[in-house]
Amino acid sequence: TKEKNKDVGIWTSRNTNGTWSSPIEVANGVQEDGTRFPSWNPVLFKPKDQPLYLFYKVGPSPREWWGLYMTSKDDGKTWSEPVKLPDGILGPIKNQPLQLEDGSILSPSSNETTSGEWTIHLERSVDKGKTWTGSGPLNDPETFGAIQPVILTYGNGRLQLLSRTKNNIITQNWSEDNGKTWSEMTPTSL
């Protein structure tokens, strides 16, 4: 009914021959004990030679949510049971991961803490999404409170992160080594 409400689920619709199917709920925040939390920020991602992934969050708020994913081997017709990501790994917050030429996956992620701090980070998998490591914060929340990064690639290992901020500007970080290291966050002109 409204973002943050417990009845919010993740819905999909398929376009076949120019016609959209009726939407169906494929994920929700119903827990084993029957409690229900809202679902948040679905992200579809199709790595090379792997199933389609649907990453999403469940929890009472962005400060308390956790990351999950489901996979589909038939391009979204049917979905696996949800899998909870490891503690400390949220998955992509709202923008798609990037698969590098070596097959590793970079997932743009962020945290909103109960004290109100916003920080961005990257999560990397070198084994097709089986395990993940986090980069640690890529911004000083006192200078730029940033969330929801998106990864842009310029080739030859050069990557740019663009992030939404509390400062009413879009910020950037740069990497020259496929996301292994990142520059300090700076403002863009946007």
Secondary structure, DSSP 8 states (H G I E B T S, - for coil): --TTSTT--EEE--EETTEE---EEEE-EE-TTS-EE-EEEEEEE--TTS-EEEEEEESSSTTT-EEEEEEESSTTSS----EE--TT----SSS--EE-TTS-EEEEEEEE-TT--EEEEEEEESSTTSS-EE---SS-TTT--EEEEEEEEEETTEEEEEEEETTSSEEEEEESSTTSS----EE---
